[in-house]
C-alpha cells in the first residue's frame, strides 16, 4: 500500500467519524429514538417510562425522570451535596480533567453524576440516590463519594431507608486512589445506615460495572434489578480471554446475575415504586397484614400464658 492510498483511506475514516458524530448529535436533538423496530417517537417512549413496548428494553434515564417514577412528578426534594476540589491531581490525558468536568456540567446541568433526593413511597419517607450516565459515564470520584455520604447521613438523621439506583462504569481514573477510596467510604457509610436499623435498598440499572459493582451495588439489604441491565466487574471480553472459554448466553445481564444469586428480584420499571413500597412496608413492619398477624400472635400468646398460669 503506497502513501497515496494510505492518505485516501485516512480521509475516509475522518469523513466517517464526522458523519457518525453528526448523526448522534442529530438523534439527541430530534424527536426520535432508535430501538428494535427502528425509529420510535421519544414522546411514546416517555409515556411508557422510557421502556420499549416491543422488546422491553429499559433505556437509560435521567435522575429527575427516575425520581418522577419513584415519587410522582416533582413530588420530592433534591439536595445540593458538597463538591470537593475539582482536579486534586491536575490530571491531563487527551485533554485536562477540568475541561471534561466543565463539559459534563454544561451537558447535564449537574455538579456531579450523583443526585440525592427525598420523597415518599407508600407514605414511607425515603432518601434516594440516582446517577446520570451522561456525566462522564456516571463514573465515581470524590464528588460522588461526598454525595453518597450526604445521602447516608440524611437517611440516618431522619430515620429514613436509603435507596440507590446504581449506574456507571466504575471509578474515575482521573482521580486515581482518591476515586478508589470511595469504595471504602461508601461501604462504611452503608454499615452506619444498617447499624441504625434502616434498610439499604439497591436497584441495579444499566450499566452497573467496575468498582460500583465491587462496592455499594452488592451490599443491599435487598438487591433489585431492571430487566436486561448489564451488571459486571470486568468486561466480558477480558473474562473470556482469561478463562479461554465461551461465556454463557446472557452473561452479565441482570437475569443471569439473579440465577447466580447476586440479585433478589427483577423489577420492571412500571412496578418499581409499588414493589419498593411493599418491601419497605414489610421490612419496617408497616404492612397492615403483618401488623394483624403480629396482633393475633400476641393475643394467642397472652391466652396461652393465662392457661399456663
C-alpha positions as CSV (number, residue, x, y, z in Angstrom):
1,X,0.0,0.0,0.0
2,X,1.6,3.3,-1.1
3,X,1.4,6.6,0.7
4,X,-1.4,8.0,-1.5
5,X,-3.7,5.0,-0.8
6,X,-3.0,5.4,3.0
7,X,-3.8,9.1,2.7
8,X,-7.1,8.4,0.9
9,X,-8.1,5.7,3.5
10,X,-7.3,8.1,6.4
11,X,-9.5,10.7,4.8
12,X,-12.4,8.2,4.5
13,X,-12.0,7.4,8.2
14,X,-12.2,11.1,9.1
15,X,-15.3,11.6,7.0
16,X,-17.0,8.5,8.6
17,X,-16.1,9.8,12.1
18,X,-17.6,13.3,11.3
19,X,-20.7,11.7,9.8
20,X,-21.2,9.4,12.8
21,X,-20.8,12.3,15.2
22,X,-23.3,14.5,13.4
23,X,-25.8,11.6,13.4
24,X,-25.5,11.2,17.2
25,X,-26.0,14.9,17.7
26,X,-29.0,15.0,15.4
27,X,-30.6,12.0,17.1
28,X,-30.1,13.6,20.5
29,X,-31.9,16.8,19.4
30,X,-34.6,15.1,17.3
31,X,-38.0,13.8,18.4
32,X,-37.0,10.2,17.5
33,X,-35.1,7.4,19.2
34,X,-34.0,4.0,17.9
35,X,-34.7,0.6,19.2
36,X,-35.6,-2.9,18.0
37,X,-38.1,-1.8,15.3
38,X,-36.2,1.2,14.1
39,X,-37.2,4.9,14.8
40,X,-39.6,5.4,17.7
41,X,-41.1,8.7,18.8
42,X,-39.5,9.8,22.1
43,X,-42.8,11.0,23.4
44,X,-44.2,7.4,23.0
45,X,-41.2,6.0,24.9
46,X,-41.6,8.7,27.6
47,X,-45.2,7.7,28.0
48,X,-44.1,4.2,28.6
49,X,-41.4,5.3,31.2
50,X,-38.6,5.0,28.6
51,X,-39.2,1.3,28.1
52,X,-39.6,-0.2,24.6
53,X,-43.1,-1.6,24.3
54,X,-41.9,-4.3,21.8
55,X,-38.6,-5.7,23.3
56,X,-39.0,-4.4,26.9
57,X,-35.6,-2.7,26.7
58,X,-35.2,-0.4,29.7
59,X,-33.4,2.7,28.4
60,X,-31.2,4.9,30.5
61,X,-33.0,7.8,32.1
62,X,-32.0,11.0,34.0
63,X,-32.1,11.2,37.8
64,X,-35.1,13.6,37.7
65,X,-37.0,11.1,35.5
66,X,-36.1,8.3,37.9
67,X,-37.4,10.3,40.9
68,X,-40.6,11.2,39.0
69,X,-41.2,7.5,38.6
70,X,-40.5,6.7,42.2
71,X,-42.2,9.5,44.0
72,X,-44.5,11.1,41.5
73,X,-43.8,14.1,39.2
74,X,-41.9,16.8,41.1
75,X,-43.1,15.3,44.4
76,X,-39.7,15.2,46.1
77,X,-36.9,17.4,47.3
78,X,-33.4,17.4,45.6
79,X,-30.5,18.3,47.8
80,X,-27.3,20.2,47.0
81,X,-24.4,18.0,48.0
82,X,-20.8,19.0,48.9
83,X,-18.4,19.4,45.9
84,X,-14.7,18.9,46.8
85,X,-11.8,20.3,44.7
86,X,-12.3,19.5,41.0
87,X,-8.9,18.3,40.0
88,X,-6.8,17.2,43.0
89,X,-4.2,15.5,40.8
90,X,-4.0,18.1,38.0
91,X,-4.8,15.2,35.6
92,X,-4.4,15.6,31.8
93,X,-4.8,12.9,29.2
94,X,-6.1,13.8,25.7
95,X,-7.5,16.9,27.5
96,X,-7.4,18.3,31.1
97,X,-9.8,16.7,33.6
98,X,-11.2,20.2,34.5
99,X,-12.3,20.6,30.9
100,X,-14.1,17.2,31.0
101,X,-15.9,18.2,34.1
102,X,-16.9,21.6,32.6
103,X,-18.3,19.8,29.5
104,X,-20.2,17.3,31.6
105,X,-21.7,20.0,33.8
106,X,-22.8,22.0,30.8
107,X,-24.3,18.9,29.2
108,X,-26.2,17.7,32.2
109,X,-26.7,20.8,34.4
110,X,-25.4,18.8,37.4
111,X,-22.3,19.4,39.6
112,X,-21.5,15.6,39.6
113,X,-23.1,12.5,38.3
114,X,-24.9,11.6,41.6
115,X,-28.2,13.3,42.6
116,X,-29.7,12.9,46.1
117,X,-33.4,13.4,46.8
118,X,-36.0,12.6,49.4
119,X,-39.6,11.6,48.8
120,X,-42.3,9.2,49.8
121,X,-43.4,5.8,48.6
122,X,-46.5,4.2,50.2
123,X,-46.3,7.1,52.8
124,X,-42.8,6.0,53.7
125,X,-40.3,8.8,53.5
126,X,-37.0,7.6,52.0
127,X,-33.7,9.1,50.9
128,X,-32.7,8.2,47.3
129,X,-29.7,8.4,45.0
130,X,-29.7,8.3,41.2
131,X,-27.0,8.8,38.7
132,X,-26.7,10.5,35.2
133,X,-24.8,8.4,32.7
134,X,-24.3,11.5,30.5
135,X,-22.0,12.9,33.2
136,X,-18.7,11.1,32.3
137,X,-20.4,7.7,32.2
138,X,-21.6,8.2,35.8
139,X,-18.1,7.2,37.0
140,X,-17.3,7.8,40.6
141,X,-14.9,10.4,42.1
142,X,-14.6,12.4,45.3
143,X,-17.8,14.4,44.5
144,X,-19.9,11.3,44.0
145,X,-18.5,9.9,47.3
146,X,-19.5,13.1,49.1
147,X,-23.0,12.8,47.6
148,X,-23.3,9.2,48.8
149,X,-22.1,10.1,52.3
150,X,-24.5,13.1,52.4
151,X,-27.4,10.7,51.5
152,X,-26.4,8.2,54.1
153,X,-26.1,10.9,56.8
154,X,-29.5,12.3,55.8
155,X,-31.1,8.9,56.0
156,X,-29.7,8.2,59.5
157,X,-30.6,11.7,60.9
158,X,-34.1,11.5,59.5
159,X,-34.6,7.8,60.2
160,X,-35.3,7.0,56.5
161,X,-34.5,4.0,54.4
162,X,-31.7,4.6,51.8
163,X,-32.4,3.6,48.2
164,X,-29.8,3.8,45.4
165,X,-30.3,3.3,41.7
166,X,-26.9,2.2,40.6
167,X,-25.4,3.2,37.2
168,X,-22.0,3.8,35.9
169,X,-18.8,2.3,34.5
170,X,-16.8,2.3,37.7
171,X,-14.2,4.6,39.3
172,X,-12.7,7.8,37.7
173,X,-9.2,7.1,36.5
174,X,-8.6,10.9,36.6
175,X,-8.7,10.8,40.4
176,X,-6.7,7.5,40.9
177,X,-6.6,6.3,44.5
178,X,-8.9,9.2,45.6
179,X,-11.6,7.6,43.4
180,X,-10.8,4.1,44.6
181,X,-11.1,5.2,48.2
182,X,-14.8,6.0,47.6
183,X,-15.4,2.2,47.6
184,X,-14.3,2.1,51.2
185,X,-16.1,5.3,52.2
186,X,-19.4,4.2,50.8
187,X,-19.1,0.8,52.3
188,X,-18.5,2.3,55.8
189,X,-21.5,4.6,55.2
190,X,-23.7,1.7,54.4
191,X,-22.6,-0.1,57.6
192,X,-23.7,3.0,59.6
193,X,-27.1,3.0,57.8
194,X,-27.6,-0.7,58.7
195,X,-26.4,-0.2,62.2
196,X,-29.1,2.4,62.7
197,X,-31.6,-0.3,61.8
198,X,-32.5,1.2,58.4
199,X,-33.0,-0.7,55.2
200,X,-30.5,-0.1,52.4
201,X,-32.2,-1.0,49.0
202,X,-30.2,-1.3,45.8
203,X,-31.8,-1.1,42.3
204,X,-29.3,-2.1,39.6
205,X,-29.8,-0.3,36.3
206,X,-27.9,-0.4,33.0
207,X,-24.9,-0.4,33.2
208,X,-23.6,-1.2,36.7
209,X,-19.9,-2.1,36.4
210,X,-16.4,-1.9,37.8
211,X,-15.8,-0.6,41.3
212,X,-19.5,0.3,41.6
213,X,-20.4,-3.4,41.4
214,X,-17.5,-4.2,43.7
215,X,-18.7,-1.9,46.5
216,X,-22.1,-0.3,47.2
217,X,-24.1,-2.1,44.4
218,X,-23.7,-5.5,46.1
219,X,-24.3,-4.5,49.8
220,X,-28.1,-4.0,49.8
221,X,-30.4,-5.4,52.4
222,X,-32.3,-6.3,49.2
223,X,-30.9,-6.1,45.6
224,X,-33.3,-5.5,42.8
225,X,-32.5,-5.0,39.1
226,X,-34.1,-3.8,36.0
227,X,-34.6,-6.3,33.1
228,X,-31.6,-6.7,30.8
229,X,-29.3,-4.5,32.9
230,X,-25.5,-5.0,32.4
231,X,-24.1,-6.0,35.9
232,X,-20.4,-6.7,35.7
233,X,-17.0,-6.1,37.2
234,X,-14.6,-6.8,34.3
235,X,-15.7,-6.8,30.7
236,X,-16.9,-10.0,29.1
237,X,-14.1,-10.0,26.5
238,X,-11.5,-9.7,29.3
239,X,-13.1,-12.7,31.2
240,X,-13.4,-14.8,28.0
241,X,-9.8,-14.1,27.1
242,X,-8.7,-15.1,30.7
243,X,-10.7,-18.3,31.1
244,X,-10.3,-19.3,27.4
245,X,-14.0,-20.5,27.3
246,X,-17.2,-19.4,25.6
247,X,-19.3,-17.5,28.1
248,X,-23.0,-18.5,28.8
249,X,-25.8,-16.7,26.9
250,X,-26.9,-13.6,28.6
251,X,-23.7,-13.5,30.7
252,X,-23.6,-10.4,33.0
253,X,-27.2,-9.4,32.3
254,X,-29.4,-9.0,35.4
255,X,-31.4,-12.2,34.7
256,X,-28.2,-14.2,34.7
257,X,-26.9,-12.5,37.8
258,X,-30.1,-13.3,39.5
259,X,-29.7,-17.0,38.7
260,X,-26.2,-16.9,40.2
261,X,-27.6,-15.5,43.4
262,X,-26.5,-11.9,43.4
263,X,-29.9,-10.3,42.6
264,X,-33.0,-10.9,44.6
265,X,-35.7,-9.7,42.2
266,X,-36.0,-8.4,38.6
267,X,-38.4,-5.5,38.5
268,X,-40.0,-3.8,35.5
269,X,-39.8,0.0,35.7
270,X,-43.5,0.5,35.9
271,X,-43.6,-1.7,39.0
272,X,-40.6,-0.2,40.7
273,X,-42.4,2.2,43.1
274,X,-45.1,-0.3,44.2
275,X,-42.5,-3.1,44.7
276,X,-40.1,-1.0,46.7
277,X,-43.1,0.3,48.7
278,X,-44.3,-3.2,49.6
279,X,-40.8,-4.4,50.5
280,X,-40.2,-1.3,52.8
281,X,-43.6,-1.9,54.4
282,X,-42.5,-5.4,55.3
283,X,-39.0,-4.5,56.4
284,X,-40.3,-1.6,58.6
285,X,-43.3,-3.7,59.8
286,X,-45.8,-1.1,58.5
287,X,-47.8,-3.6,56.4
288,X,-51.3,-4.0,57.8
289,X,-51.4,-7.7,57.1
290,X,-48.2,-8.2,59.1
291,X,-49.5,-6.0,61.9
292,X,-52.7,-8.0,62.1
293,X,-50.8,-11.3,62.2
294,X,-48.5,-9.9,64.9
295,X,-51.5,-8.8,67.0
296,X,-53.1,-12.3,66.6
297,X,-49.9,-13.9,67.6
298,X,-49.6,-11.6,70.6
299,X,-53.2,-12.4,71.7
300,X,-52.6,-16.1,71.3
301,X,-49.5,-15.8,73.4
302,X,-51.4,-14.0,76.1
303,X,-54.2,-16.6,76.2
304,X,-51.6,-19.4,76.4
305,X,-49.9,-17.6,79.3
306,X,-53.3,-17.3,81.2
307,X,-54.0,-21.0,80.6
308,X,-50.5,-21.9,81.8
309,X,-50.8,-19.8,85.0
